[in-house]
Amino acid sequence: MILQNWWFTTLLGIDSPLQAPLTKDIKADIVIVGAGVAGLAAAYYFRNKGLQVVILEKNICGGSSSGKSAGFLTPDSELELSQLIRRFGPTGAKDLWNVPLKGIEIMKTAVQEHQIQCDFQVQDSLFLGIGKSGWQDIQEEMESRKLLEFDQILYDAVSVQKIIGTNAYSGAVRYKNTYGIDALLYCQGMKKVLMKNGIDIYEASEVLSIKDHTVTTHLGSVTAEQIIFCADKLQSKLSHFADNIYHAQTFLSISEPLNEQMVKSIFPEDRFQCWDSTLVYSYFRLTGDNRILLGGGDMMTTFSKNDINSARVINKVIHQFKNKFPQLKDLNFIQFWPGRIDTTRDLLPTIVREDANPHVHFVLGCVGLPWATFCGNFVARHAHGDGSLDDGHYYEYFRPDRKFFLPLWLEKIVGKKIEFSANNGWAKYYQKDVKRDKQTKILIEKRKSYVEN
Ligand SMILES: Cc1cc2nc3c(=O)[nH]c(=O)nc-3n(C[C@H](O)[C@H](O)[C@H](O)COP(=O)(O)OP(=O)(O)OC[C@H]3O[C@@H](n4cnc5c(N)ncnc54)[C@H](O)[C@@H]3O)c2cc1C
């Protein structure tokens, strides 16, 4: 198994993946910094508005988190619905769940409309429970989905074995309208669509500084009416909001292709995208050419400052996976790669537009491709001042100074790891909707009753 991002391998099949860097000083209406799915979604919104739009990307389009990701397009990236209901009540939870739902819709529509070749797969989501507590998590998610009137199917330990070839799981909840994607090819495909629509894209162009309306790279600069930052691993020299961002490390691996018989032995009926109920969960799905994409991590490396380039963690994930699916014991995993996901202390994105600098916008800490896509689109719409907007309230949910368990200044004393873990644990397990509306209470009572039984 070699250390190499599989999606970069898939780039070998496309023409000219690299756009030349910016080498002059130019003017534009809008400059977008960072071309992951967020920056590209922002640019996509502007494509037919008659504005001069420039994208500056330090690597290649999709070259960071987006192009390393497992490409699960599901609303359920880290933030389970039951947690959102406890934190924000049913109305707030629905409001927030609509964010990734809209993000998925934007990506799906773009893929279909422009026929972007990115291994787009229709794959129902399967959230799999492990053990007794996992079964409780599954039921909790099920009740939450019912409460908000979403469709889903519940499987217990026996019925789940009809759809997944192992007895390792205590149950599952399944839902539709989720997809698998090669997000690097998606970003490269979006690059072509945007360029065709007159948007200028400069790759290998890292923004080093921002002053008033001008962002500067090594070899040039852009002066623009509006500046939209969708950059990851933001440096504090660019903004003090970089302090609000943390990173969670996960590892991915890809197998050699499976034959049809092996595929059927794992997915007898349908090909799902799956993840389990453990704290540092593992996740897997099939690519279009029948390779298993398998990911996971461990507590020791989740918060590492740098990428861990050894195969130790992923080997453990593969070993556990093969224990669950002994029919795959001889399957080879050929490539692996690490990635650090930008996140905030409570896993919700942060969007900044300060009164003092209303022309500068920041999209930060989006956990999940759909969340990032929505946020890029959202910020672009609001930067443009689209008159028909009725979703300005998302600025409130995502404001940088929203309530956290521990304030940021304490980080200087307790350190980044504790600051993140305490805030994250509070958001995940304890934060409560202050209004505690009636439906939340009913849900909590229900939860108590099946925990007691
Ligand atoms: C290993 C891994 C697996 C994941 N799996 C999934 C998954 O299955 N499903 C899912 O929904 N999410 C997944 N995620 C999370 C998801 O990838 C991210 O949440 C999402 O890609 C964030 O998109 P973004 O556009 O905000 O950031 P990014 O994709 O990181 O884009 C930011 C861009 O900004 C550029 N940049 C940074 N600094 C500068 C600068 N100074 N100047 C110019 N450009 C700059 C970077 O090069 C980068 O291209 C995964 C992430 C990782 C790392």
The ligand as an SDF file (V2000), in Angstrom:
LIG
                    3D

 53 58  0  0  0  0  0  0  0  0999 V2000
   -9.7760   12.6710    4.3430 C   0  0  0  0  0  0  0  0  0  0  0  0
  -11.0620   13.4460    4.3110 C   0  0  0  0  0  0  0  0  0  0  0  0
  -12.2660   12.7810    4.0820 C   0  0  0  0  0  0  0  0  0  0  0  0
  -13.4580   13.5010    4.0150 C   0  0  0  0  0  0  0  0  0  0  0  0
  -14.5990   12.8530    3.6570 N   0  0  0  0  0  0  0  0  0  0  0  0
  -15.7260   13.5550    3.4660 C   0  0  0  0  0  0  0  0  0  0  0  0
  -16.9020   12.9320    2.9530 C   0  0  0  0  0  0  0  0  0  0  0  0
  -16.9130   11.7450    2.6420 O   0  0  0  0  0  0  0  0  0  0  0  0
  -18.0250   13.6930    2.7980 N   0  0  0  0  0  0  0  0  0  0  0  0
  -18.0320   15.0170    3.0990 C   0  0  0  0  0  0  0  0  0  0  0  0
  -19.0820   15.6530    2.9290 O   0  0  0  0  0  0  0  0  0  0  0  0
  -16.9440   15.6420    3.5650 N   0  0  0  0  0  0  0  0  0  0  0  0
  -15.7890   14.9560    3.7390 C   0  0  0  0  0  0  0  0  0  0  0  0
  -14.6660   15.5890    4.1810 N   0  0  0  0  0  0  0  0  0  0  0  0
  -14.7550   17.0070    4.5410 C   0  0  0  0  0  0  0  0  0  0  0  0
  -14.7910   17.8840    3.2920 C   0  0  0  0  0  0  0  0  0  0  0  0
  -13.7610   17.4860    2.4220 O   0  0  0  0  0  0  0  0  0  0  0  0
  -14.6230   19.3360    3.6550 C   0  0  0  0  0  0  0  0  0  0  0  0
  -15.5240   19.6780    4.6700 O   0  0  0  0  0  0  0  0  0  0  0  0
  -14.8650   20.2340    2.4440 C   0  0  0  0  0  0  0  0  0  0  0  0
  -14.1020   19.7810    1.3640 O   0  0  0  0  0  0  0  0  0  0  0  0
  -14.5270   21.6630    2.7460 C   0  0  0  0  0  0  0  0  0  0  0  0
  -14.5740   22.3600    1.5320 O   0  0  0  0  0  0  0  0  0  0  0  0
  -13.9490   23.8050    1.4290 P   0  0  0  0  0  0  0  0  0  0  0  0
  -14.1460   24.2900    0.0670 O   0  0  0  0  0  0  0  0  0  0  0  0
  -14.4680   24.6240    2.5620 O   0  0  0  0  0  0  0  0  0  0  0  0
  -12.4020   23.5790    1.7700 O   0  0  0  0  0  0  0  0  0  0  0  0
  -11.2170   22.9940    0.8810 P   0  0  0  0  0  0  0  0  0  0  0  0
  -11.6290   21.9200   -0.0150 O   0  0  0  0  0  0  0  0  0  0  0  0
  -10.0970   22.7170    1.8470 O   0  0  0  0  0  0  0  0  0  0  0  0
  -10.8320   24.2270   -0.0340 O   0  0  0  0  0  0  0  0  0  0  0  0
  -10.0740   25.3220    0.4190 C   0  0  0  0  0  0  0  0  0  0  0  0
   -9.1130   25.7060   -0.6990 C   0  0  0  0  0  0  0  0  0  0  0  0
   -8.4220   26.8920   -0.3200 O   0  0  0  0  0  0  0  0  0  0  0  0
   -7.1060   26.7910   -0.8230 C   0  0  0  0  0  0  0  0  0  0  0  0
   -6.2940   27.7420   -0.0460 N   0  0  0  0  0  0  0  0  0  0  0  0
   -5.9400   27.6780    1.2410 C   0  0  0  0  0  0  0  0  0  0  0  0
   -5.2280   28.7650    1.5840 N   0  0  0  0  0  0  0  0  0  0  0  0
   -5.1560   29.5270    0.4840 C   0  0  0  0  0  0  0  0  0  0  0  0
   -4.5340   30.7800    0.2070 C   0  0  0  0  0  0  0  0  0  0  0  0
   -3.8990   31.4690    1.1400 N   0  0  0  0  0  0  0  0  0  0  0  0
   -4.6260   31.2700   -1.0460 N   0  0  0  0  0  0  0  0  0  0  0  0
   -5.2950   30.6050   -2.0360 C   0  0  0  0  0  0  0  0  0  0  0  0
   -5.8910   29.4180   -1.8100 N   0  0  0  0  0  0  0  0  0  0  0  0
   -5.8230   28.8900   -0.5690 C   0  0  0  0  0  0  0  0  0  0  0  0
   -6.7410   25.3360   -0.6010 C   0  0  0  0  0  0  0  0  0  0  0  0
   -5.6610   24.9160   -1.4200 O   0  0  0  0  0  0  0  0  0  0  0  0
   -8.0600   24.6540   -0.9440 C   0  0  0  0  0  0  0  0  0  0  0  0
   -8.1290   24.2140   -2.2800 O   0  0  0  0  0  0  0  0  0  0  0  0
  -13.4550   14.8980    4.2440 C   0  0  0  0  0  0  0  0  0  0  0  0
  -12.2600   15.5620    4.4690 C   0  0  0  0  0  0  0  0  0  0  0  0
  -11.0640   14.8570    4.4940 C   0  0  0  0  0  0  0  0  0  0  0  0
   -9.7830   15.6220    4.7070 C   0  0  0  0  0  0  0  0  0  0  0  0
  1  2  1  0
  2  3  1  0
  2 52  2  0
  3  4  2  0
  4  5  1  0
  4 50  1  0
  5  6  2  0
  6  7  1  0
  6 13  1  0
  7  8  2  0
  7  9  1  0
  9 10  1  0
 10 11  2  0
 10 12  1  0
 12 13  2  0
 13 14  1  0
 14 15  1  0
 14 50  1  0
 15 16  1  0
 16 17  1  0
 16 18  1  0
 18 19  1  0
 18 20  1  0
 20 21  1  0
 20 22  1  0
 22 23  1  0
 23 24  1  0
 24 25  2  0
 24 26  1  0
 24 27  1  0
 27 28  1  0
 28 29  2  0
 28 30  1  0
 28 31  1  0
 31 32  1  0
 32 33  1  0
 33 34  1  0
 33 48  1  0
 34 35  1  0
 35 36  1  0
 35 46  1  0
 36 37  1  0
 36 45  1  0
 37 38  2  0
 38 39  1  0
 39 40  1  0
 39 45  2  0
 40 41  1  0
 40 42  2  0
 42 43  1  0
 43 44  2  0
 44 45  1  0
 46 47  1  0
 46 48  1  0
 48 49  1  0
 50 51  2  0
 51 52  1  0
 52 53  1  0
M  END
$$$$
